[in-house]
Structures are given as structure tokens and as C-alpha cells.
């Protein structure tokens, strides 16, 4: 496997990661309106960011 990767690196070159001094992109604003599951505002929800998956968690019911 190492030979294959070295061969690819010699043809394709290293990965292009961008400018390391560039600031991180701004996050998108949260959606406006109400959640269809719990009918509360989205500002009360928790944003869960896992590798490969981002979702909103409804607030606990009182």
C-alpha cells in the first residue's frame, strides 16, 4: 500500500489544504421559525456537530 501511495504522490502531488493563515469560514446563521417536532424556536435547540453529521437537538420537555 505504501508503494501505491508513493506512486500517487509522485504523480498527483501533495494535497492542497489552502492558506494556513486564512481565518475559518463563518458559520451559517440558525434557521428562523419553529421546529416541526417540538414547536419551539430554533434558538433554544442545541447544535450537535459530529464528523460527517450536523443536526439540531430539541430542548428537554419541562
C-alpha positions in Angstrom: 0.0 0.0 0.0 2.9 2.4 0.8 4.3 1.9 -2.7 1.0 2.7 -4.3 0.6 5.9 -2.2 4.2 7.0 -3.0 3.4 6.4 -6.7 0.3 8.5 -6.5 2.1 11.3 -4.6 4.7 11.5 -7.3 2.1 11.9 -10.0 -0.6 13.9 -8.2 1.5 15.9 -5.7 0.6 16.7 -2.1 -3.0 17.6 -1.0 -4.0 21.2 -1.4 -5.0 22.3 2.0 -5.4 26.1 1.4 -3.8 29.0 3.1 -3.0 28.2 6.8 -3.2 31.9 7.7 -6.7 32.3 6.3 -9.4 32.7 9.0 -12.0 30.0 9.5 -15.2 30.5 7.5 -18.2 32.0 9.4 -20.9 29.6 10.4 -24.3 29.9 8.8 -27.0 31.6 11.0 -29.5 29.3 12.6 -32.8 28.8 10.8 -35.7 31.1 11.6 -39.1 29.8 12.6 -40.2 26.9 14.8 -39.2 23.3 15.0 -41.8 20.9 13.5 -41.2 18.3 16.2 -41.4 20.3 19.4 -42.9 23.6 18.2 -40.3 25.8 20.0 -38.0 28.3 18.5 -34.8 27.1 17.0 -32.7 29.4 19.2 -33.5 27.0 22.2 -32.1 24.0 20.3 -28.6 22.5 20.7 -26.5 22.2 17.6 -24.7 18.9 17.5 -21.7 18.6 15.2 -20.3 15.1 14.7 -17.8 14.3 11.9 -19.9 13.9 8.8 -23.2 14.8 10.5 -24.7 18.1 11.9 -28.2 18.2 13.5 -30.3 20.1 16.0 -31.3 18.5 19.3 -34.7 19.6 20.7 -34.7 21.1 24.2 -35.8 18.9 27.1 -39.6 19.0 27.9 -40.5 20.7 31.2 
